[in-house]
Amino acid sequence: MANELKMNFSGTLDHGTGGLKDTIAYETVQVTPATQGLFSQVVSITTSDAAIAISGVGSYGYLYVKNLDPTNYFDIGPESAGAMVAFARIKPGRVGVIPIKPGITLRGQANGGTCKAAIKIYESD
């Protein structure tokens, strides 16, 4: 079956006082995964840089991450030489969707206290 993974995106920016405006038109990304695999779990991200244990997927595709903490943010990124290279900061209640390369180890670190994060990784093409 084709186009089994569908993701929808849109957005607007309207900074009233500065006049800055922008729009991301509604888009649908459709992907036909080569294999079936999904990691879906709520994980704890502590204030120590630590690996996020991922299982059930062999070939990463898209990472969905949501910060479930009402107060603290966390950084997330790939591992290099045993430490995280932070590439995203997920603030309280916010979401990120990022295409990721197969074979990486994800790491996370919270800023002020342990955060709960909803993590999903969908295998892709």
DSSP file (Angstrom, degrees, kcal/mol; ACC not computed):
  #  RESIDUE AA STRUCTURE BP1 BP2  ACC     N-H-->O    O-->H-N    N-H-->O    O-->H-N    TCO  KAPPA ALPHA  PHI   PSI    X-CA   Y-CA   Z-CA
    1    1 A M              0   0    0      0, 0.0     3,-0.4     0, 0.0     2,-0.2   0.000 360.0 360.0 360.0 138.7    0.0    0.0    0.0
    2    2 A A        +     0   0    0      1,-0.2    30,-0.1     2,-0.1    29,-0.1  -0.556 360.0  14.3 -93.0 154.6    1.4    3.5   -0.9
    3    3 A N        +     0   0    0     -2,-0.2    29,-0.3     1,-0.1    -1,-0.2   0.894  67.1 159.3  54.1  50.5    1.6    6.6    1.3
    4    4 A E        +     0   0    0     -3,-0.4     2,-0.6    27,-0.3    28,-0.2   0.768  60.9  58.5 -75.3 -26.2    0.9    4.8    4.6
    5    5 A L  E     +A   31   0A   0     26,-2.5    26,-2.6     2,-0.0     2,-0.4  -0.928  68.1 177.1-107.9 119.1    2.5    7.6    6.7
    6    6 A K  E     -A   30   0A   0     -2,-0.6     2,-0.4    24,-0.2    24,-0.2  -0.984   6.4-176.6-125.1 131.1    0.9   11.0    6.3
    7    7 A M  E     -A   29   0A   0     22,-2.4    22,-3.0    -2,-0.4     2,-0.4  -0.990  11.3-152.3-127.3 135.6    1.8   14.1    8.2
    8    8 A N  E     -A   28   0A   0     -2,-0.4     2,-0.4    20,-0.2    20,-0.2  -0.883  14.9-178.3-111.0 137.9    0.0   17.4    7.9
    9    9 A F  E     +A   27   0A   0     18,-2.7    18,-2.9    -2,-0.4     2,-0.3  -0.987  13.3 144.4-135.8 143.2    1.7   20.8    8.5
   10   10 A S  E     +     0   0A   0     -2,-0.4     2,-0.3    16,-0.2    15,-0.2  -0.944  13.3 170.9-163.3 162.9    0.6   24.4    8.5
   11   11 A G  E     -A   24   0A   0     13,-1.9    13,-3.2    -2,-0.3     2,-0.3  -0.970  16.0-154.8-171.2 157.3    1.4   27.5   10.4
   12   12 A T  E     -A   23   0A   0     -2,-0.3     2,-0.4    11,-0.2    11,-0.2  -0.988   3.3-161.1-138.3 149.2    1.1   31.3   10.7
   13   13 A L  E     +A   22   0A   0      9,-2.8     9,-2.1    -2,-0.3     2,-0.3  -0.999  15.2 167.1-128.3 126.8    3.1   34.0   12.3
   14   14 A D  E     -A   21   0A   0     -2,-0.4     2,-1.4     7,-0.2     7,-0.2  -0.739   9.5-176.8-142.7  90.1    1.6   37.4   13.1
   15   15 A H  E >>> -A   20   0A   0      5,-3.1     4,-2.0    -2,-0.3     5,-0.8  -0.707  13.0-166.7 -88.9  89.2    3.7   39.5   15.4
   16   16 A G  T 345S+     0   0    0     -2,-1.4    -1,-0.2     1,-0.2     5,-0.0   0.814  77.9  46.3 -50.5 -45.5    1.2   42.4   15.7
   17   17 A T  T 345S+     0   0    0      1,-0.2    -1,-0.2    -3,-0.1    -2,-0.1   0.828 121.4  36.2 -74.0 -29.8    3.5   45.0   17.2
   18   18 A G  T <45S-     0   0    0     -3,-0.7    -1,-0.2     2,-0.1    -2,-0.2   0.569 101.4-127.7 -97.9  -9.9    6.4   44.5   14.9
   19   19 A G  T  <5 +     0   0    0     -4,-2.0     2,-0.4     1,-0.3    -3,-0.2   0.526  54.9 150.3  78.1   4.7    4.4   43.7   11.8
   20   20 A L  E   < +A   15   0A   0     -5,-0.8    -5,-3.1    -6,-0.0     2,-0.3  -0.592  17.8 170.0 -75.7 124.3    6.2   40.5   11.1
   21   21 A K  E     +A   14   0A   0     -2,-0.4     2,-0.3    -7,-0.2    -7,-0.2  -0.981   8.5 159.1-136.2 147.5    4.0   38.0    9.3
   22   22 A D  E     -A   13   0A   0     -9,-2.1    -9,-2.8    -2,-0.3     2,-0.4  -0.977  17.5-154.6-160.6 157.6    4.5   34.7    7.6
   23   23 A T  E     -A   12   0A   0     -2,-0.3     2,-0.6   -11,-0.2   -11,-0.2  -1.000   9.5-155.2-139.3 137.0    2.5   31.7    6.6
   24   24 A I  E     -A   11   0A   0    -13,-3.2   -13,-1.9    -2,-0.4     3,-0.1  -0.962  33.7-130.2-105.0 113.9    3.3   28.0    6.0
   25   25 A A  E     -     0   0A   0     -2,-0.6     2,-0.2   -15,-0.2   -16,-0.1  -0.242  35.7 -84.1 -62.5 152.0    0.6   26.8    3.6
   26   26 A Y  E     +     0   0A   0    -16,-0.1     2,-0.3   -18,-0.1   -16,-0.2  -0.390  59.5 178.8 -59.0 124.4   -1.1   23.5    4.5
   27   27 A E  E     -A    9   0A   0    -18,-2.9   -18,-2.7    -2,-0.2     2,-0.5  -0.955  22.5-152.3-130.3 149.1    1.0   20.7    3.3
   28   28 A T  E     -A    8   0A   0     -2,-0.3     2,-0.5   -20,-0.2   -20,-0.2  -0.990   7.5-157.6-120.9 125.0    0.8   16.9    3.5
   29   29 A V  E     -A    7   0A   0    -22,-3.0   -22,-2.4    -2,-0.5     2,-0.5  -0.895  12.7-167.1 -98.5 126.1    3.9   14.8    3.5
   30   30 A Q  E     +A    6   0A   0     -2,-0.5     2,-0.4   -24,-0.2   -24,-0.2  -0.962   7.9 178.4-119.9 130.7    3.2   11.2    2.4
   31   31 A V  E     -A    5   0A   0    -26,-2.6   -26,-2.5    -2,-0.5   -27,-0.3  -0.979  24.3-148.7-133.5 140.6    5.7    8.4    2.8
   32   32 A T        -     0   0    0     -2,-0.4    92,-0.1   -29,-0.3   -30,-0.1  -0.897  28.3-140.1-106.7 101.0    5.6    4.7    2.0
   33   33 A P        -     0   0    0      0, 0.0    92,-0.2     0, 0.0    91,-0.1  -0.308   4.6-143.0 -62.1 141.6    7.8    3.1    4.6
   34   34 A A  S    S+     0   0    0     90,-0.8     2,-0.3     1,-0.1    91,-0.1   0.810  86.7  17.7 -72.4 -30.6   10.0    0.3    3.3
   35   35 A T  S    S-     0   0    0     89,-0.3     2,-0.6    24,-0.1    -1,-0.1  -0.898  85.7-106.7-135.2 165.0    9.4   -1.7    6.6
   36   36 A Q        +     0   0    0     -2,-0.3     2,-0.3    -3,-0.1    88,-0.1  -0.836  54.4 136.9 -96.4 125.6    6.9   -1.5    9.4
   37   37 A G        +     0   0    0     -2,-0.6    86,-2.2    86,-0.2     2,-0.3  -0.908  20.3 174.5-167.5 139.7    8.2   -0.1   12.6
   38   38 A L  E     -B  122   0B   0     18,-0.6     2,-0.5    -2,-0.3    84,-0.2  -0.971  12.8-164.9-149.9 130.7    7.0    2.2   15.3
   39   39 A F  E     +B  121   0B   0     82,-2.2    82,-2.4    -2,-0.3     2,-0.4  -0.984  20.7 167.5-109.8 126.7    8.5    3.3   18.7
   40   40 A S  E     +B  120   0B   0     -2,-0.5     2,-0.3    80,-0.2    80,-0.2  -0.914  15.1 130.9-144.4 112.0    5.9    5.0   20.9
   41   41 A Q  E     -B  119   0B   0     78,-2.5    78,-2.9    -2,-0.4     2,-0.6  -0.995  53.3-120.0-158.8 151.0    6.5    5.7   24.5
   42   42 A V  E     -B  118   0B   0     -2,-0.3     2,-0.3    76,-0.2    76,-0.2  -0.892  42.9-174.0 -92.4 123.8    6.4    8.3   27.2
   43   43 A V  E     -B  117   0B   0     74,-2.8    74,-2.7    -2,-0.6     2,-0.5  -0.819  25.2-120.1-119.6 157.2   10.0    8.6   28.6
   44   44 A S  E     -B  116   0B   0     -2,-0.3     2,-0.6    72,-0.2    72,-0.2  -0.854  20.6-161.0 -95.8 128.5   11.6   10.5   31.4
   45   45 A I  E     -B  115   0B   0     70,-3.4    70,-2.8    -2,-0.5    64,-0.1  -0.951  16.0-161.0-111.1 116.3   14.3   13.0   30.4
   46   46 A T        -     0   0    0     -2,-0.6    64,-3.3     2,-0.3     4,-0.2  -0.252  34.0-101.3 -92.0 177.2   16.4   13.9   33.4
   47   47 A T  S    S+     0   0    0     62,-0.2     2,-0.4     2,-0.1    -1,-0.1   0.499 102.4  81.9 -78.9  -3.1   18.8   16.8   34.1
   48   48 A S  S    S-     0   0    0     60,-0.0     2,-0.4     1,-0.0    -2,-0.3  -0.868  96.5-106.9 -99.1 136.8   21.7   14.5   33.3
   49   49 A D        +     0   0    0     -2,-0.4     2,-0.3    60,-0.1    60,-0.2  -0.473  58.5 163.2 -59.4 117.1   22.6   14.0   29.6
   50   50 A A  E     -E  108   0C   0     58,-2.1    58,-2.4    -2,-0.4     2,-0.1  -0.986  41.0-102.6-144.0 151.2   21.4   10.5   29.0
   51   51 A A  E     -E  107   0C   0     -2,-0.3     2,-0.6    56,-0.2    56,-0.3  -0.397  30.5-130.2 -68.2 147.3   20.6    8.2   26.0
   52   52 A I        -     0   0    0     54,-2.9     2,-0.4    -2,-0.1    54,-0.4  -0.914  25.0-126.7-100.2 116.5   16.9    7.6   25.2
   53   53 A A        -     0   0    0     -2,-0.6     2,-0.4    52,-0.1    52,-0.0  -0.505  31.7-173.1 -70.1 118.3   16.3    3.8   24.9
   54   54 A I        +     0   0    0     -2,-0.4     2,-0.3    52,-0.1   -15,-0.0  -0.925   9.3 164.9-114.5 135.7   14.7    3.1   21.6
   55   55 A S        +     0   0    0     -2,-0.4     3,-0.1     1,-0.1   -17,-0.0  -0.969  48.8  44.0-144.2 160.4   13.3   -0.3   20.5
   56   56 A G  S    S+     0   0    0     -2,-0.3   -18,-0.6     1,-0.1     2,-0.4   0.365  92.2  86.3  89.6  -5.1   11.1   -1.7   17.8
   57   57 A V        +     0   0    0    -20,-0.2     3,-0.2     1,-0.1    -1,-0.1  -0.994  43.6 178.6-128.9 136.0   12.4    0.3   14.9
   58   58 A G  S    S+     0   0    0     -2,-0.4     2,-0.5     1,-0.3    45,-0.2   0.712  78.8  36.9-103.4 -27.4   15.4   -0.7   12.8
   59   59 A S  S    S-     0   0    0     43,-0.1    65,-0.7    44,-0.0    -1,-0.3  -0.906  82.0-142.9-131.8 102.6   15.4    2.2   10.3
   60   60 A Y  E     +C  123   0B   0     -2,-0.5    64,-0.3    63,-0.2    63,-0.2  -0.177  30.8 156.8 -64.5 157.7   14.5    5.6   11.7
   61   61 A G  E     +     0   0B   0     61,-0.5    39,-2.3     1,-0.2     2,-0.4   0.351  60.3  13.3-140.0 -71.7   12.5    8.0    9.6
   62   62 A Y  E     -CD 122  99B   0     60,-1.9    60,-2.4    37,-0.3     2,-0.5  -0.970  57.5-153.5-124.5 132.7   10.6   10.7   11.5
   63   63 A L  E     -CD 121  98B   0     35,-3.2    35,-2.7    -2,-0.4     2,-0.5  -0.905   8.9-170.6-102.3 125.5   10.9   11.6   15.2
   64   64 A Y  E     +CD 120  97B   0     56,-3.1    56,-2.6    -2,-0.5     2,-0.4  -0.973  11.6 176.4-111.3 129.6    7.9   13.1   16.9
   65   65 A V  E     -CD 119  96B   0     31,-2.5    31,-2.5    -2,-0.5     2,-0.4  -0.998  10.6-175.6-138.5 133.9    8.5   14.6   20.3
   66   66 A K  E     -CD 118  95B   0     52,-2.1    52,-2.4    -2,-0.4     2,-0.7  -0.996  23.5-134.3-129.8 131.1    6.2   16.4   22.7
   67   67 A N  E     -C  117   0B   0     27,-2.5    26,-1.1    -2,-0.4    50,-0.2  -0.747  18.8-175.6 -82.9 116.0    7.2   17.9   26.0
   68   68 A L        +     0   0    0     48,-2.6    49,-0.2    -2,-0.7    -1,-0.1   0.453  51.3 104.9 -91.1  -2.4    4.5   16.9   28.6
   69   69 A D        -     0   0    0     47,-0.5    24,-0.5     3,-0.2    46,-0.1  -0.617  61.2-151.3 -82.2 136.9    6.1   19.0   31.4
   70   70 A P  S    S+     0   0    0      0, 0.0    -1,-0.1     0, 0.0     3,-0.1   0.600  89.5  21.7 -81.4  -9.8    4.2   22.3   32.2
   71   71 A T  S    S+     0   0    0      1,-0.1     2,-0.2    20,-0.0    44,-0.1   0.752 107.5  61.9-124.5 -45.3    7.4   24.1   33.4
   72   72 A N        -     0   0    0     42,-0.1     2,-0.2    19,-0.1    -3,-0.2  -0.620  56.9-147.6-101.4 149.5   10.7   22.8   32.2
   73   73 A Y        -     0   0    0     -2,-0.2    38,-2.2    18,-0.1    39,-0.4  -0.600  12.3-155.2 -98.8 168.5   12.2   22.4   28.7
   74   74 A F  E     -GF  90 110C   0     16,-1.6    16,-3.2    36,-0.2     2,-0.3  -0.986   9.9-133.6-141.2 155.4   14.6   19.8   27.5
   75   75 A D  E     -GF  89 109C   0     34,-2.8    34,-2.0    -2,-0.3     2,-0.3  -0.792  22.2-170.8-102.3 149.8   17.2   19.5   24.8
   76   76 A I  E     +GF  88 108C   0     12,-2.4    11,-2.2    -2,-0.3    12,-1.6  -0.987  19.0 128.9-140.1 148.3   17.4   16.5   22.4
   77   77 A G  E     - F   0 107C   0     30,-2.1    30,-2.9    -2,-0.3     9,-0.2  -0.983  51.6 -64.6-179.7 176.8   20.0   15.5   19.9
   78   78 A P  E     - F   0 106C   0      0, 0.0     7,-2.8     0, 0.0     2,-0.3  -0.346  50.8-107.0 -78.1 161.3   22.2   12.7   18.5
   79   79 A E  E     +H   84   0D   0     26,-1.8     2,-0.3     5,-0.2    26,-0.2  -0.691  34.0 177.8 -88.5 139.9   25.1   11.2   20.4
   80   80 A S  E >  S-H   83   0D   0      3,-3.1     3,-1.5    -2,-0.3     0, 0.0  -0.945  73.6 -14.5-142.0 121.5   28.7   12.0   19.5
   81   81 A A  T 3  S-     0   0    0     -2,-0.3     3,-0.1     1,-0.3    -2,-0.0   0.850 129.9 -52.3  54.7  37.9   31.6   10.5   21.5
   82   82 A G  T 3  S+     0   0    0      1,-0.2     2,-0.3     0, 0.0    -1,-0.3   0.515 122.0  89.9  82.6   5.4   29.2    9.5   24.3
   83   83 A A  E <  S-H   80   0D   0     -3,-1.5    -3,-3.1   -33,-0.0     2,-0.2  -0.913  79.2 -98.4-132.2 160.0   27.6   13.0   24.7
   84   84 A M  E     -H   79   0D   0     -2,-0.3     2,-0.7    -5,-0.2    -5,-0.2  -0.540  15.9-153.5 -78.4 139.5   24.6   14.7   23.3
   85   85 A V        -     0   0    0     -7,-2.8     2,-0.2    -2,-0.2    22,-0.1  -0.910  28.7-140.2-104.2  97.4   24.9   17.2   20.4
   86   86 A A        +     0   0    0     -2,-0.7    -9,-0.2    -9,-0.2     3,-0.1  -0.396  38.8 157.8 -65.8 124.9   21.8   19.3   21.2
   87   87 A F        +     0   0    0    -11,-2.2     2,-0.4     1,-0.3   -10,-0.2   0.464  61.9  40.1-123.1  -8.0   20.0   20.3   18.0
   88   88 A A  E     -G   76   0C   0    -12,-1.6   -12,-2.4     2,-0.0     2,-0.5  -0.998  56.9-158.0-144.0 140.1   16.5   20.9   19.4
   89   89 A R  E     -G   75   0C   0     -2,-0.4     2,-0.8   -14,-0.2   -14,-0.2  -0.978  13.2-160.0-114.4 120.0   15.1   22.6   22.5
   90   90 A I  E     -G   74   0C   0    -16,-3.2   -16,-1.6    -2,-0.5     3,-0.1  -0.876  11.4-155.1-105.6 107.4   11.5   21.4   23.3
   91   91 A K    >   -     0   0    0     -2,-0.8     3,-2.3   -18,-0.2   -24,-0.4  -0.291  41.9 -61.4 -78.3 165.1    9.8   24.0   25.5
   92   92 A P  T 3  S+     0   0    0      0, 0.0    -1,-0.2     0, 0.0   -24,-0.1  -0.177 121.9   0.7 -51.8 129.0    6.9   23.0   27.9
   93   93 A G  T 3  S+     0   0    0    -26,-1.1     2,-0.1   -24,-0.5   -25,-0.1   0.415 103.9 127.0  76.6  -1.8    3.9   21.8   25.9
   94   94 A R    <   -     0   0    0     -3,-2.3   -27,-2.5   -28,-0.0     2,-0.3  -0.446  45.7-145.4 -94.1 165.5    5.5   22.1   22.6
   95   95 A V  E     -D   66   0B   0    -29,-0.2     2,-0.3    -2,-0.1   -29,-0.2  -0.917   9.2-169.0-128.6 147.7    6.0   19.6   19.8
   96   96 A G  E     -D   65   0B   0    -31,-2.5   -31,-2.5    -2,-0.3     2,-0.4  -0.998   6.2-165.2-136.1 143.6    8.7   18.9   17.2
   97   97 A V  E     +D   64   0B   0     -2,-0.3   -33,-0.2   -33,-0.2    -2,-0.0  -0.991  20.5 170.4-126.8 122.0    8.8   16.7   14.1
   98   98 A I  E     -D   63   0B   0    -35,-2.7   -35,-3.2    -2,-0.4     2,-0.3  -0.994  33.8-128.6-136.9 128.4   12.2   16.0   12.7
   99   99 A P  E     -D   62   0B   0      0, 0.0     2,-0.3     0, 0.0   -37,-0.3  -0.633  37.1-163.3 -72.4 134.3   13.4   13.5   10.0
  100  100 A I        -     0   0    0    -39,-2.3    -2,-0.0    -2,-0.3    21,-0.0  -0.910  18.0-112.3-127.1 152.2   16.3   11.6   11.5
  101  101 A K    >   -     0   0    0     -2,-0.3     3,-1.1     1,-0.1   -40,-0.1  -0.523  38.5-105.5 -79.5 139.9   19.1    9.4   10.1
  102  102 A P  T 3  S+     0   0    0      0, 0.0   -43,-0.1     0, 0.0    -1,-0.1  -0.294  98.4  29.6 -60.7 148.1   19.1    5.7   10.8
  103  103 A G  T 3  S+     0   0    0      1,-0.3     2,-0.1   -45,-0.2   -44,-0.0   0.386  84.0 128.9  88.4  -3.3   21.6    4.4   13.3
  104  104 A I    <   -     0   0    0     -3,-1.1     2,-0.5   -26,-0.0    -1,-0.3  -0.475  54.4-132.2 -82.9 158.8   21.9    7.4   15.6
  105  105 A T        -     0   0    0    -26,-0.2   -26,-1.8    -2,-0.1     2,-0.3  -0.955  22.5-141.4-105.1 123.3   21.5    7.2   19.3
  106  106 A L  E     - F   0  78C   0     -2,-0.5   -54,-2.9   -54,-0.4     2,-0.3  -0.636  19.7-173.5 -85.5 142.6   19.2    9.9   20.7
  107  107 A R  E     -EF  51  77C   0    -30,-2.9   -30,-2.1    -2,-0.3     2,-0.3  -0.927   2.2-168.1-130.8 157.3   20.0   11.7   23.9
  108  108 A G  E     -EF  50  76C   0    -58,-2.4   -58,-2.1    -2,-0.3     2,-0.3  -0.978   8.5-171.4-144.4 157.5   18.1   14.2   26.0
  109  109 A Q  E     - F   0  75C   0    -34,-2.0   -34,-2.8    -2,-0.3   -62,-0.2  -0.929  15.2-144.1-152.6 125.6   18.7   16.5   29.0
  110  110 A A  E     - F   0  74C   0    -64,-3.3   -36,-0.2    -2,-0.3     4,-0.1  -0.519  10.1-142.0 -85.8 156.7   16.1   18.5   31.0
  111  111 A N  S    S+     0   0    0    -38,-2.2   -37,-0.1     2,-0.2    -1,-0.1   0.882  85.2   3.6 -90.2 -39.4   17.0   22.0   32.3
  112  112 A G  S    S-     0   0    0      1,-0.5     2,-0.3   -39,-0.4   -65,-0.1   0.579 126.8  -9.5-127.1 -13.4   15.4   22.3   35.7
  113  113 A G  S    S-     0   0    0    -40,-0.3    -1,-0.5   -68,-0.1    -2,-0.2  -0.944  90.0 -60.6-176.3 161.8   13.7   19.0   36.6
  114  114 A T        -     0   0    0     -2,-0.3     2,-0.4    -4,-0.1   -68,-0.2  -0.306  53.7-156.5 -58.3 133.2   12.9   15.6   35.1
  115  115 A C  E     -B   45   0B   0    -70,-2.8   -70,-3.4   -46,-0.1     2,-0.4  -0.867  12.1-133.9-111.7 145.0   10.5   16.0   32.1
  116  116 A K  E     -B   44   0B   0     -2,-0.4   -48,-2.6   -72,-0.2   -47,-0.5  -0.838  28.2-171.3 -91.9 136.0    8.1   13.5   30.6
  117  117 A A  E     -BC  43  67B   0    -74,-2.7   -74,-2.8    -2,-0.4     2,-0.7  -0.995  23.4-137.6-132.4 133.3    8.2   13.4   26.9
  118  118 A A  E     -BC  42  66B   0    -52,-2.4   -52,-2.1    -2,-0.4     2,-0.5  -0.815  31.2-172.1 -85.3 118.8    6.0   11.6   24.4
  119  119 A I  E     +BC  41  65B   0    -78,-2.9   -78,-2.5    -2,-0.7     2,-0.4  -0.953  11.8 173.8-118.5 130.8    8.4   10.1   21.8
  120  120 A K  E     -BC  40  64B   0    -56,-2.6   -56,-3.1    -2,-0.5     2,-0.5  -1.000   8.6-171.2-132.4 136.0    7.4    8.4   18.6
  121  121 A I  E     -BC  39  63B   0    -82,-2.4   -82,-2.2    -2,-0.4     2,-0.5  -0.987   7.9-162.9-126.3 122.9    9.7    7.2   15.8
  122  122 A Y  E     -BC  38  62B   0    -60,-2.4   -60,-1.9    -2,-0.5   -61,-0.5  -0.882  21.0-123.9-103.3 130.0    8.2    6.1   12.6
  123  123 A E  E     + C   0  60B   0    -86,-2.2     2,-0.2    -2,-0.5   -63,-0.2  -0.437  39.9 178.8 -66.7 150.0   10.2    4.0   10.2
  124  124 A S              0   0    0    -65,-0.7   -90,-0.8   -64,-0.3   -89,-0.3  -0.653 360.0 360.0-139.1-169.4   10.4    5.6    6.7
  125  125 A D              0   0    0    -92,-0.2   -64,-0.1    -2,-0.2   -65,-0.1   0.431 360.0 360.0 -81.0 360.0   11.8    5.2    3.3
